[in-house]
Structure formats: C-alpha cells, structure tokens
Amino acid sequence: MLALHHRANFDLWHIEDEARAPGATDAELAAVKRRIDTANQLRNDLTEQLDRALITWLEERGLPNPAAPLNSESPGLIIDRLSILSLKIYHTEEEAVRNGAPPDHASRNRERLAILQEQRADLAGCLDALWRETLGGTRRFKLYRQLKMYNDPSLNPAIYRKKGAVEGH
C-alpha cells in the first residue's frame, strides 16, 4: 500500500508539472486539471486506506487507548507528507547537479536540499514518536476523512448545475 501511495504522489507531481508548461493551451490545461483531480483523489483514498489498516491492526491489540490524548495528524497523513518531501528531495538533488544550469543554481539547490532533509528527518521522528506512544497507550490518532467534494457529481455545484441545465433543455 505504501508503494501505491508513493506512486500516486509521484504521478501527481509530474501531472502538476504539465500544468505549468509554458504555452499549454486552455484545452490541455483543462485535461491536466482533470487528471490532477483524479490523481489527488487516489492519493487521498490511499492515505485513508493506510490509516484504516493501521487502526484495524491496533484494534486487534486493544489499542489505541481511547483515554490517551489525540494527535492532530494521523500516520497516513504524516506518511503522505514524507512521500512528498522525498519527491522534493529527489528533484532538488537532480537540480543540484543539472548540467547547463545558471550560475549559483547548484549552491541554491544544495541549501534547499539541506532544509528538506532536515524537515524529512524531523517529520520521520514525529511519526516514530506517534507510533511508539500509540503502542504504549499514551497517544492516539484517528482516521481523518478528506471527504473531497470536487469529484462527486452530487456535491459539486459546477457539475450538478450544469447537468441540470443540460437535462432541462
């Protein structure tokens, strides 16, 4: 499941790059936006699946402790952020060694890389602490549903109003 989740972030990263391509036509941008929405929905669905799997595993062991303080972020959400940070690190490393880049490009990206690596280490430490504390019964988390509305034709006014207008004619 982790590999699928990271792949969804990888795909989303590269689809979003397409949206920033100079000279893209309006039709191309509209198609890219739809692909972004689909990829982002998959990413969110996989994050929730990960949290559900962890919660099921914990419940089989009598955890999490319902009296423990609630963490503001679930492991799935932290893993999602770690995945994105890993993509940033990978692409920043590429930029740090890119041939033909402008002067100071490499040093700027080495500085960015150090910041990103520190952020990833900090966040990984937070995930480790959350898991240890959850297993120890001193902290808990719960599934935070994203409840995206934009892909649901019954919840997105831009879709259901347009559909109603087409059906009414």
N, C-alpha and C positions, 0 to 999 in steps of 0.2 A: 504494500500500500504506500509506503514511503517513496519508493521509486516512481510510482504512478503520480504521486503528488508533486514530486520534484519535476517530473516530465511536464506536468501541466503548467508549472511556473516557467519552465524553460520555453515551452511553446508560447505562452502568454507574453513573455519577454520579447521574443522575436516577432510576434504579430504586432505588438505595440511599436517596435522599431519601424515596421512597414507604415504605420500611421503617420510617422514623422518624415517620410521620404519626401524630399523637395519635388515639386512638380506632380504629385499624385493628384489624380482627378477627383472630383466630387464623388463619382460613382465608385472609384477604387477605395476612397476613404469610407464610404458607407458600407462597402463589403467588408473592409477591415474592421470597422466598428462592430459589425455583427459577429465576426469571428472572435473579437475580443470578448464580447458578452458571453459567447458560448464557452470559450476557454476559461473565463473567470468563474462562470457557474460551475464548471467541472472542478476547478481549484477549490472553491468553497465547499462543494459536495464532498470532495476527498478529505478536506480538513475536518468536516463534521464526522465522516466515517471513521477517521483516525481516533477522534475523541470518543466516539461511541464504543469502538473496540477497546480502548483503554478503560473506560468506565465499566464495561462488561467484565473485563479481566479483574478489575478492582473489586467489583461487587461479588464476584465468586470467592473472594477472600475476605469478605466482610468490611470492605473499605469502599469509598472514603468515609472517614469519621464525620457524620453529619453535624457534630458539635464543633468541629475544627473551623478556624477562620477560613473564609472563602478567598481564593486567589482571584485576582481580577482578570486573569487570562488563562486559558486552557493550554495543555501541552500541544494540542493540534495547532492552535493559533501561534504559539511560540515556534513550533517546527516550521510553520509557513513562513514566518519572518526569517528564520535561519536559512531556509531554502532560498529566499530572495537575496539575503546577504551573501550566500555562496555564489549566486549568479553575478552579483555586483563585483565580488572579489575576482571571479574568473575573468570577467570582461575588463576589469581595471588592470589585471595582470597583463592581459593582451595589449591594452593601450600603453602600458609602461614599456613595452618592448617593440611597439609598432615601428616598422621602418618607414622613413619618409614623413614622420610626424613633425609638427612645428617645434622650434626650439622651446625648451622648458616643459614640453609635453610629458616626457618621461619622468622628470622630477616631480611634477604636479601629481601625476598618477601614482608614483611611489608614496607620496604623502597621503593621498586618498586611500591607498591600499592599507597603510598602517592604521588609519582610523577605522576602516571597515573590518579589518582583522580584530582589532580591539573590541568593536561592537559585537562581532560574532562570538568572541570568547566570553564577553560579559553575558550575552543572551544565553549561550550554552550553559554557563554557570547557573543562571536563573532557572533554566529547565531542569538541570540536575538537582538543584535545591528543592524545587517544587515536587519533583518525583520522590526524592528522599523523604521530604516532610509528609507527603501524601501517604507513602508506605508506612511512615511512623505514626500516622494518625494525627499529626499536628497541623495539617493544612489540607484543604480540599479544593477541588475545582468542579465545574460542571460544564455541560455542553452549552455553548453559546451559539444558537442557530443564527445564521446570517439572514435568512428569510428575504432573499433577493426578490424584488418585485418586477424588475425590468424585463425578465424573460417570461413572466406569467401573463398570458393574454387577458386573464380575468382581473388582473390587478394593475396593469399598466394602461393609464388613460389614453396614451397615444395609440395603443393598439385597439382597445375596445371601442373607443370613439370612432376611429377610422373604420373599423369593421362594421359598426352600427350604421355609419353614414353610407357605406357601400351597400349593405343589405337593404337600407331604406329606399334606395333608388331603383 
